[in-house]
C-alpha cells in the first residue's frame, strides 16, 4: 500500500485504486478538505470540520475507488490528509 500525505494542496504521485482517505488534525468549525480527480477535475472526496480536532474520512470496499490519473488536493484548511493507494 502506498500512502501519500498532504498538509497543503498538491498532486499525488500514485494512481490506480484508492483504499481509504483520512483527514485529521487541529481544525476549527468550517475548515475544509477537497480532493478531485487529476484527469477530469471531478470531485473525488470532500470533508468539512464541525469543530476542533477533526478525524474523518472514507474507506472504499472491494477493489477501491479508481483514480487513474492520480488525485489533486485542491484545498486543505488545516491538518493533514492521508490517501491510501492499493498496490497493484
N, CA, C and O atoms as CSV, one atom per row, in Angstrom:
chain,resi,resn,atom,element,x,y,z
A,1,UNK,N,N,0.834,-1.165,0.000
A,1,UNK,CA,C,0.000,0.000,0.000
A,1,UNK,C,C,0.887,1.239,0.000
A,1,UNK,O,O,1.817,1.348,0.799
A,2,UNK,N,N,0.595,2.156,-0.890
A,2,UNK,CA,C,1.309,3.424,-0.945
A,2,UNK,C,C,0.473,4.475,-0.229
A,2,UNK,O,O,-0.725,4.600,-0.485
A,3,UNK,N,N,1.095,5.224,0.659
A,3,UNK,CA,C,0.382,6.268,1.402
A,3,UNK,C,C,1.000,7.601,1.030
A,3,UNK,O,O,2.216,7.779,1.109
A,4,UNK,N,N,0.148,8.544,0.622
A,4,UNK,CA,C,0.611,9.896,0.343
A,4,UNK,C,C,-0.084,10.836,1.308
A,4,UNK,O,O,-1.263,10.659,1.616
A,5,UNK,N,N,0.640,11.831,1.783
A,5,UNK,CA,C,0.075,12.732,2.782
A,5,UNK,C,C,0.313,14.179,2.376
A,5,UNK,O,O,1.357,14.526,1.824
A,6,UNK,N,N,-0.694,15.025,2.666
A,6,UNK,CA,C,-0.643,16.433,2.277
A,6,UNK,C,C,-1.105,17.316,3.420
A,6,UNK,O,O,-2.083,17.006,4.099
A,7,UNK,N,N,-0.395,18.422,3.631
A,7,UNK,CA,C,-0.842,19.450,4.566
A,7,UNK,C,C,-1.104,20.746,3.799
A,7,UNK,O,O,-1.448,21.768,4.393
A,8,UNK,N,N,-0.940,20.696,2.487
A,8,UNK,CA,C,-1.223,21.819,1.600
A,8,UNK,C,C,-1.610,21.233,0.242
A,8,UNK,O,O,-1.384,20.046,0.010
A,9,UNK,N,N,-2.189,22.034,-0.667
A,9,UNK,CA,C,-2.581,21.497,-1.967
A,9,UNK,C,C,-1.420,20.838,-2.702
A,9,UNK,O,O,-0.271,21.265,-2.585
A,10,UNK,N,N,-1.736,19.790,-3.464
A,10,UNK,CA,C,-0.718,19.067,-4.224
A,10,UNK,C,C,-1.331,17.937,-5.015
A,10,UNK,O,O,-2.522,17.651,-4.887
A,11,UNK,N,N,-0.513,17.291,-5.837
A,11,UNK,CA,C,-0.951,16.200,-6.703
A,11,UNK,C,C,-0.251,14.914,-6.279
A,11,UNK,O,O,0.946,14.919,-5.990
A,12,UNK,N,N,-1.000,13.810,-6.242
A,12,UNK,CA,C,-0.417,12.527,-5.865
A,12,UNK,C,C,0.538,12.027,-6.935
A,12,UNK,O,O,0.397,12.360,-8.112
A,13,UNK,N,N,1.497,11.239,-6.526
A,13,UNK,CA,C,2.403,10.554,-7.436
A,13,UNK,C,C,1.769,9.235,-7.857
A,13,UNK,O,O,1.900,8.811,-9.005
A,14,UNK,N,N,1.084,8.592,-6.923
A,14,UNK,CA,C,0.438,7.305,-7.191
A,14,UNK,C,C,-0.849,7.502,-7.978
A,14,UNK,O,O,-1.439,8.582,-7.987
A,15,UNK,N,N,-1.267,6.427,-8.638
A,15,UNK,CA,C,-2.569,6.394,-9.280
A,15,UNK,C,C,-3.074,4.969,-9.213
A,15,UNK,O,O,-2.382,4.098,-8.686
A,16,UNK,N,N,-4.245,4.713,-9.723
A,16,UNK,CA,C,-4.811,3.371,-9.651
A,16,UNK,C,C,-6.040,3.356,-8.790
A,16,UNK,O,O,-7.008,4.054,-9.091
A,17,UNK,N,N,-6.034,2.570,-7.707
A,17,UNK,CA,C,-7.193,2.439,-6.834
A,17,UNK,C,C,-6.888,2.948,-5.434
A,17,UNK,O,O,-5.830,2.662,-4.872
A,18,UNK,N,N,-7.821,3.700,-4.880
A,18,UNK,CA,C,-7.681,4.246,-3.532
A,18,UNK,C,C,-8.469,3.369,-2.568
A,18,UNK,O,O,-9.656,3.116,-2.775
A,19,UNK,N,N,-7.800,2.905,-1.511
A,19,UNK,CA,C,-8.451,2.115,-0.462
A,19,UNK,C,C,-9.158,2.999,0.555
A,19,UNK,O,O,-10.268,2.687,0.985
A,20,UNK,N,N,-8.516,4.109,0.943
A,20,UNK,CA,C,-9.080,4.942,2.006
A,20,UNK,C,C,-8.484,6.341,1.973
A,20,UNK,O,O,-7.425,6.581,1.393
A,21,UNK,N,N,-9.201,7.255,2.617
A,21,UNK,CA,C,-8.744,8.632,2.826
A,21,UNK,C,C,-9.010,8.968,4.285
A,21,UNK,O,O,-10.091,8.686,4.802
A,22,UNK,N,N,-8.028,9.572,4.955
A,22,UNK,CA,C,-8.204,10.027,6.339
A,22,UNK,C,C,-7.709,11.466,6.427
A,22,UNK,O,O,-6.592,11.774,6.010
A,23,UNK,N,N,-8.544,12.339,6.971
A,23,UNK,CA,C,-8.185,13.733,7.224
A,23,UNK,C,C,-8.208,13.934,8.726
A,23,UNK,O,O,-9.225,13.683,9.373
A,24,UNK,N,N,-7.095,14.386,9.288
A,24,UNK,CA,C,-7.022,14.556,10.744
A,24,UNK,C,C,-6.182,15.770,11.083
A,24,UNK,O,O,-5.356,16.223,10.291
A,25,UNK,N,N,-6.412,16.285,12.282
A,25,UNK,CA,C,-5.584,17.372,12.771
A,25,UNK,C,C,-6.373,18.428,13.511
A,25,UNK,O,O,-7.591,18.330,13.661
A,26,UNK,N,N,-5.656,19.444,13.974
A,26,UNK,CA,C,-6.262,20.552,14.707
A,26,UNK,C,C,-6.998,21.447,13.725
A,26,UNK,O,O,-6.377,22.091,12.879
A,27,UNK,N,N,-8.306,21.487,13.835
A,27,UNK,CA,C,-9.146,22.268,12.935
A,27,UNK,C,C,-10.081,23.154,13.748
A,27,UNK,O,O,-10.153,23.046,14.972
A,28,UNK,N,N,-10.786,24.023,13.055
A,28,UNK,CA,C,-11.886,24.778,13.640
A,28,UNK,C,C,-13.110,24.542,12.764
A,28,UNK,O,O,-12.983,24.131,11.610
A,29,UNK,N,N,-14.274,24.795,13.301
A,29,UNK,CA,C,-15.507,24.584,12.541
A,29,UNK,C,C,-15.442,25.341,11.218
A,29,UNK,O,O,-15.094,26.521,11.178
A,30,UNK,N,N,-15.783,24.642,10.142
A,30,UNK,CA,C,-15.789,25.251,8.815
A,30,UNK,C,C,-14.557,24.965,7.985
A,30,UNK,O,O,-14.567,25.214,6.780
A,31,UNK,N,N,-13.482,24.445,8.594
A,31,UNK,CA,C,-12.304,24.072,7.796
A,31,UNK,C,C,-12.707,22.993,6.804
A,31,UNK,O,O,-13.571,22.166,7.094
A,32,UNK,N,N,-12.081,23.004,5.635
A,32,UNK,CA,C,-12.450,22.054,4.585
A,32,UNK,C,C,-11.240,21.363,3.981
A,32,UNK,O,O,-10.111,21.849,4.049
A,33,UNK,N,N,-11.518,20.222,3.393
A,33,UNK,CA,C,-10.523,19.469,2.636
A,33,UNK,C,C,-11.240,18.965,1.386
A,33,UNK,O,O,-12.308,18.362,1.488
A,34,UNK,N,N,-10.669,19.203,0.217
A,34,UNK,CA,C,-11.286,18.750,-1.023
A,34,UNK,C,C,-10.249,18.074,-1.907
A,34,UNK,O,O,-9.135,18.569,-2.078
A,35,UNK,N,N,-10.641,16.932,-2.465
A,35,UNK,CA,C,-9.779,16.154,-3.358
A,35,UNK,C,C,-10.548,15.917,-4.651
A,35,UNK,O,O,-11.712,15.517,-4.621
A,36,UNK,N,N,-9.890,16.166,-5.798
A,36,UNK,CA,C,-10.520,15.956,-7.095
A,36,UNK,C,C,-9.700,14.977,-7.934
A,36,UNK,O,O,-8.531,14.722,-7.646
A,37,UNK,N,N,-10.331,14.436,-8.974
A,37,UNK,CA,C,-9.613,13.605,-9.949
A,37,UNK,C,C,-8.657,14.514,-10.714
A,37,UNK,O,O,-9.065,15.565,-11.208
A,38,UNK,N,N,-7.397,14.122,-10.814
A,38,UNK,CA,C,-6.417,14.929,-11.515
A,38,UNK,C,C,-6.726,15.001,-13.015
A,38,UNK,O,O,-6.442,16.017,-13.650
A,39,UNK,N,N,-7.302,13.943,-13.586
A,39,UNK,CA,C,-7.567,13.919,-15.023
A,39,UNK,C,C,-8.728,14.787,-15.468
A,39,UNK,O,O,-8.567,15.616,-16.363
A,40,UNK,N,N,-9.913,14.613,-14.851
A,40,UNK,CA,C,-11.098,15.314,-15.344
A,40,UNK,C,C,-11.625,16.395,-14.403
A,40,UNK,O,O,-12.586,17.081,-14.749
A,41,UNK,N,N,-11.038,16.564,-13.250
A,41,UNK,CA,C,-11.425,17.633,-12.331
A,41,UNK,C,C,-12.698,17.397,-11.538
A,41,UNK,O,O,-13.153,18.296,-10.830
A,42,UNK,N,N,-13.288,16.206,-11.640
A,42,UNK,CA,C,-14.495,15.936,-10.856
A,42,UNK,C,C,-14.129,15.655,-9.400
A,42,UNK,O,O,-13.014,15.230,-9.097
A,43,UNK,N,N,-15.079,15.897,-8.513
A,43,UNK,CA,C,-14.831,15.724,-7.086
A,43,UNK,C,C,-14.661,14.242,-6.749
A,43,UNK,O,O,-15.458,13.402,-7.168
A,44,UNK,N,N,-13.623,13.941,-5.994
A,44,UNK,CA,C,-13.367,12.584,-5.521
A,44,UNK,C,C,-13.869,12.432,-4.093
A,44,UNK,O,O,-14.547,11.458,-3.766
A,45,UNK,N,N,-13.533,13.403,-3.239
A,45,UNK,CA,C,-13.946,13.373,-1.837
A,45,UNK,C,C,-13.829,14.776,-1.263
A,45,UNK,O,O,-12.941,15.537,-1.648
A,46,UNK,N,N,-14.725,15.120,-0.339
A,46,UNK,CA,C,-14.651,16.408,0.345
A,46,UNK,C,C,-15.085,16.226,1.792
A,46,UNK,O,O,-15.977,15.430,2.088
A,47,UNK,N,N,-14.451,16.966,2.686
A,47,UNK,CA,C,-14.803,16.918,4.098
A,47,UNK,C,C,-14.889,18.315,4.678
A,47,UNK,O,O,-14.233,19.238,4.195
A,48,UNK,N,N,-15.710,18.471,5.730
A,48,UNK,CA,C,-15.843,19.748,6.428
A,48,UNK,C,C,-15.775,19.487,7.927
A,48,UNK,O,O,-16.477,18.624,8.454
A,49,UNK,N,N,-14.922,20.242,8.598
A,49,UNK,CA,C,-14.771,20.096,10.052
A,49,UNK,C,C,-15.938,20.770,10.762
A,49,UNK,O,O,-16.357,21.868,10.396
A,50,UNK,N,N,-16.452,20.094,11.782
A,50,UNK,CA,C,-17.549,20.629,12.583
A,50,UNK,C,C,-17.053,21.176,13.918
A,50,UNK,O,O,-17.834,21.699,14.712
A,51,UNK,N,N,-15.761,21.054,14.156
A,51,UNK,CA,C,-15.213,21.552,15.408
A,51,UNK,C,C,-13.724,21.288,15.468
A,51,UNK,O,O,-13.096,21.039,14.439
A,52,UNK,N,N,-13.149,21.339,16.667
A,52,UNK,CA,C,-11.713,21.108,16.801
A,52,UNK,C,C,-11.352,19.630,16.669
A,52,UNK,O,O,-12.181,18.747,16.887
A,53,UNK,N,N,-10.130,19.393,16.318
A,53,UNK,CA,C,-9.550,18.047,16.263
A,53,UNK,C,C,-10.354,17.096,15.368
A,53,UNK,O,O,-10.963,16.136,15.841
A,54,UNK,N,N,-10.339,17.385,14.085
A,54,UNK,CA,C,-11.057,16.563,13.108
A,54,UNK,C,C,-10.360,15.233,12.881
A,54,UNK,O,O,-9.132,15.154,12.844
A,55,UNK,N,N,-11.165,14.190,12.731
A,55,UNK,CA,C,-10.691,12.882,12.289
A,55,UNK,C,C,-11.834,12.291,11.479
A,55,UNK,O,O,-12.781,11.740,12.041
A,56,UNK,N,N,-11.745,12.405,10.163
A,56,UNK,CA,C,-12.801,11.870,9.313
A,56,UNK,C,C,-12.200,11.340,8.027
A,56,UNK,O,O,-11.046,11.621,7.703
A,57,UNK,N,N,-12.985,10.577,7.306
A,57,UNK,CA,C,-12.506,10.020,6.055
A,57,UNK,C,C,-13.471,9.001,5.505
A,57,UNK,O,O,-14.651,8.975,5.854
A,58,UNK,N,N,-12.938,8.156,4.630
A,58,UNK,CA,C,-13.756,7.142,3.979
A,58,UNK,C,C,-12.885,5.936,3.658
A,58,UNK,O,O,-11.706,6.074,3.334
A,59,UNK,N,N,-13.479,4.761,3.754
A,59,UNK,CA,C,-12.823,3.514,3.337
A,59,UNK,C,C,-13.665,2.931,2.208
A,59,UNK,O,O,-14.873,2.753,2.362
A,60,UNK,N,N,-13.042,2.638,1.091
A,60,UNK,CA,C,-13.747,2.104,-0.068
A,60,UNK,C,C,-13.715,0.577,-0.043
A,60,UNK,O,O,-12.681,-0.020,0.257
A,61,UNK,N,N,-14.833,-0.043,-0.354
A,61,UNK,CA,C,-14.899,-1.503,-0.336
A,61,UNK,C,C,-14.387,-2.094,-1.652
A,61,UNK,O,O,-14.120,-1.378,-2.617
A,62,UNK,N,N,-14.260,-3.407,-1.655
A,62,UNK,CA,C,-13.833,-4.126,-2.868
A,62,UNK,C,C,-12.462,-3.702,-3.335
A,62,UNK,O,O,-11.528,-3.608,-2.539
A,63,UNK,N,N,-12.338,-3.443,-4.633
A,63,UNK,CA,C,-11.022,-3.082,-5.170
A,63,UNK,C,C,-10.625,-1.649,-4.871
A,63,UNK,O,O,-9.506,-1.248,-5.192
A,64,UNK,N,N,-11.507,-0.865,-4.267
A,64,UNK,CA,C,-11.213,0.537,-4.005
A,64,UNK,C,C,-11.869,1.424,-5.046
A,64,UNK,O,O,-12.630,0.953,-5.891
A,65,UNK,N,N,-11.569,2.706,-4.977
A,65,UNK,CA,C,-12.132,3.689,-5.901
A,65,UNK,C,C,-11.078,4.068,-6.934
A,65,UNK,O,O,-9.953,4.410,-6.571
A,66,UNK,N,N,-11.426,4.011,-8.207
A,66,UNK,CA,C,-10.484,4.258,-9.306
A,66,UNK,C,C,-10.035,5.713,-9.344
A,66,UNK,O,O,-10.846,6.635,-9.258
A,67,UNK,N,N,-8.725,5.898,-9.474
A,67,UNK,CA,C,-8.113,7.223,-9.621
A,67,UNK,C,C,-6.994,7.099,-10.643
A,67,UNK,O,O,-5.815,7.198,-10.302
A,68,UNK,N,N,-7.369,6.882,-11.899
A,68,UNK,CA,C,-6.421,6.556,-12.972
A,68,UNK,C,C,-5.278,7.551,-13.144
A,68,UNK,O,O,-4.126,7.151,-13.310
A,69,UNK,N,N,-5.588,8.832,-13.106
A,69,UNK,CA,C,-4.568,9.855,-13.331
A,69,UNK,C,C,-4.080,10.496,-12.040
A,69,UNK,O,O,-3.507,11.585,-12.053
A,70,UNK,N,N,-4.311,9.819,-10.943
A,70,UNK,CA,C,-3.932,10.378,-9.651
A,70,UNK,C,C,-4.988,11.341,-9.139
A,70,UNK,O,O,-6.031,11.527,-9.766
A,71,UNK,N,N,-4.711,11.947,-8.002
A,71,UNK,CA,C,-5.643,12.863,-7.366
A,71,UNK,C,C,-4.953,14.183,-7.078
A,71,UNK,O,O,-3.728,14.265,-6.992
A,72,UNK,N,N,-5.780,15.219,-6.932
A,72,UNK,CA,C,-5.261,16.543,-6.612
A,72,UNK,C,C,-5.972,17.042,-5.357
A,72,UNK,O,O,-7.200,17.125,-5.319
A,73,UNK,N,N,-5.189,17.373,-4.331
A,73,UNK,CA,C,-5.735,18.014,-3.136
A,73,UNK,C,C,-5.818,19.498,-3.482
A,73,UNK,O,O,-4.796,20.177,-3.578
A,74,UNK,N,N,-7.039,19.998,-3.670
A,74,UNK,CA,C,-7.198,21.391,-4.095
A,74,UNK,C,C,-7.371,22.342,-2.929
A,74,UNK,O,O,-7.094,23.535,-3.050
A,75,UNK,N,N,-7.833,21.817,-1.787
A,75,UNK,CA,C,-7.991,22.669,-0.612
A,75,UNK,C,C,-7.828,21.835,0.650
A,75,UNK,O,O,-8.374,20.738,0.766
A,76,UNK,N,N,-7.063,22.381,1.595
A,76,UNK,CA,C,-6.967,21.798,2.935
A,76,UNK,C,C,-6.687,22.957,3.886
A,76,UNK,O,O,-5.595,23.525,3.897
A,77,UNK,N,N,-7.696,23.291,4.679
A,77,UNK,CA,C,-7.612,24.457,5.565
A,77,UNK,C,C,-6.703,24.227,6.759
A,77,UNK,O,O,-6.038,25.148,7.232
A,78,UNK,N,N,-6.678,22.987,7.244
A,78,UNK,CA,C,-5.883,22.659,8.429
A,78,UNK,C,C,-5.681,21.157,8.474
A,78,UNK,O,O,-6.389,20.408,7.801
A,79,UNK,N,N,-4.726,20.721,9.258
A,79,UNK,CA,C,-4.491,19.297,9.431
A,79,UNK,C,C,-3.734,18.666,8.282
A,79,UNK,O,O,-3.018,19.339,7.542
A,80,UNK,N,N,-3.906,17.362,8.147
A,80,UNK,CA,C,-3.190,16.573,7.140
A,80,UNK,C,C,-4.154,15.530,6.597
A,80,UNK,O,O,-4.944,14.953,7.344
A,81,UNK,N,N,-4.083,15.292,5.286
A,81,UNK,CA,C,-4.908,14.265,4.668
A,81,UNK,C,C,-3.995,13.146,4.172
A,81,UNK,O,O,-2.963,13.395,3.551
A,82,UNK,N,N,-4.397,11.914,4.460
A,82,UNK,CA,C,-3.656,10.731,4.035
A,82,UNK,C,C,-4.483,9.997,2.991
A,82,UNK,O,O,-5.662,9.720,3.209
A,83,UNK,N,N,-3.866,9.684,1.860
A,83,UNK,CA,C,-4.535,8.953,0.791
A,83,UNK,C,C,-3.824,7.619,0.641
A,83,UNK,O,O,-2.625,7.565,0.364
A,84,UNK,N,N,-4.582,6.541,0.829
A,84,UNK,CA,C,-4.030,5.175,0.802
A,84,UNK,C,C,-4.344,4.517,-0.547
A,84,UNK,O,O,-5.499,4.215,-0.849
A,85,UNK,N,N,-3.308,4.304,-1.341
A,85,UNK,CA,C,-3.454,3.663,-2.641
A,85,UNK,C,C,-3.201,2.176,-2.529
A,85,UNK,O,O,-2.284,1.750,-1.827
A,86,UNK,N,N,-4.004,1.385,-3.212
A,86,UNK,CA,C,-3.835,-0.059,-3.261
A,86,UNK,C,C,-2.637,-0.372,-4.151
A,86,UNK,O,O,-2.495,0.202,-5.230
A,87,UNK,N,N,-1.778,-1.281,-3.698
A,87,UNK,CA,C,-0.661,-1.712,-4.532
A,87,UNK,C,C,-1.180,-2.648,-5.598
A,87,UNK,O,O,-2.018,-3.510,-5.333
A,88,UNK,N,N,-0.681,-2.475,-6.788
A,88,UNK,CA,C,-1.133,-3.298,-7.916
A,88,UNK,C,C,-0.226,-4.500,-8.079
A,88,UNK,O,O,-0.439,-5.317,-8.975
